[in-house]
Amino acid sequence: MGRNPRDREQDAAAISAAAERLLAGTPLRSASGRLTASELIIESGLRRDVVYPVHQGLVDEFRLRVKAQNVVPTAMQDLAGERDRLQEELTEARTSLAAEQSMTAYLRRLVAELSVELECTRLEQEQSADSSVVHLLRPHDQTHQLRLRRGL
């Protein structure tokens, strides 16, 4: 059984197209989009044993273009810029959240202390024998006092 010979021109076209996509920052198969020979092979969809023996020149040309370019592809720059902006927003949001949580905890403690002070003052007024002032409680206040006396 004979093997079908590879179409070298088609393979070369696949490698060239992969190089262009990687250099443009628009890979189809490469997960990272890095400008390396390994990513070029992944992007081309060919096997390593097909690329290296016959198309080493295209790989070397890609490496030279990457070296001459000496920059990150525009699409990757945009993504890196977006990532940096989002990281700053996240840091600001975390800082703001921490401040809000701290203030909320402080206000909860303050409300609890003031509630205890208010209740103590009310009980002192009720228990003082020389008090000549009669306090009329609203129905809500009476219910609240009953709950406090019962420990609810």
N, C-alpha and C positions, 0 to 999 in steps of 0.2 A: 504494500500500500504506500503510495508516494505522498509526500507532504506538499501542500500548496505553497509555492514560493510567496514570500511577503512582497507587497507592493511598496518598494522603497520610497517612491515619490509620495505616496499617500501617508506613509509613516513620517516622512520629513515635513509634510504639510501639517500633520497633527502636532509635531513638536514645535514648529514655527508658530502655529496658532496658539498653542499653550503658552509659549514665551510671551507673545503679545498680550494675552489675557493677564498673565502674572505681572508683567511690567505696567499694565494699565490699572492693576488693582481690582480686576474683575474676574477672579477665578471661578470656574464651574465645578471642578472636582477637588481642588486643594482646600483642605479645611482651614489652614492657617494663612495661605496666600504669601508665605515667605518666599523670598527670591533666592532659592537654592536649587541645585541640580536635582535633588530628590523630589522637591515639590514640582519641578518642571516635568519630571517623569510621571508623577501622579496626575498632574494636570493634563498631560498628553493622552493618558489612558493606555499607554503602552507598557510593556514589561521592561524591566531594566536590561535584560539580556538582549532585547531587540534594539534598544536605544544605543547602548555603549559600543558594541563592535562596529556598527555601521554608521551611526550618526553622532559620533563623538565631537565632530566639528561643530554641529549645531549646539551641543551642550556647552562647548567652549565659547562659542559666539554669545550664547545667553549669559554666561558668566562675565564676559567682557562688557556686555551692555549693562549688566547690573553694576559692575565696578565703575563704569563711566557715568552711569546715572547717579550713583552714590547718594541716592535719596530714597526715602520710603515712597511707595506709590501714592498718588493723590488720594485715592479712595481710602487707603490705610491711614493717611494723615488726617483725613476727615473723621474717620472712626476714632482715632486716638484723641483728636480734639474734642469730640463728643463725649468720649469716656472721661476725659479730664474735667470737662464742664459738669458732667453728672456726678463725678466724685466730689467736686466742690459743693454742689447742691446737697448731696447726701451728708457731707460734713456739717454744713450749715443747719440742715434739718435735725441732725442728731444733737447739735449744740442747743438749738432752740427747744427741742423736746426735753432735754435734760433740765434746762432752765424752767420750763413749764412744770415738769414733774416735781422739781424742788419747791416751786411756789405753791403748787397744789398740796404737797405734804405739809408745808408751813401753815397754809390756811386751814387745813383739816385739824391740825393741832390747836390752832388759835380758836377755832369754833368749839372744839371740845373743852378747852380751858374756860372759855367764856360761858359755855352752857353750865359747867360745874359751878362757876362763880355765881351765876344767876340763880341757880337752884339753891345753893347754900344761902344766898341772901334772902330768898323767899322763905326758906325754912326758919331762918333766924327771926324774920319778921313775924312769922306765925307763932313761934315759940316764946317770943318776948311777952312777959306778963303785963308790963306797963305800957304796952302799945295801945294808944287810944284811937288809932286809925283803923278802920275796918276796910279791908280790901274786898271788893266784889270781883269774883273771878268769872271770866267768860266760860261757857261750856267747854271749849277746847282746852283752856287752862286747867279746869277741874279734872278732865280726863287725863291730861298729861301728869298732873300731880298724883293721881291715883296709880298710874302706871309706875311712877318713880317709887312710891311707897311700897308697892308690891314687888319691886325689883325687876320690872319688865323693861 
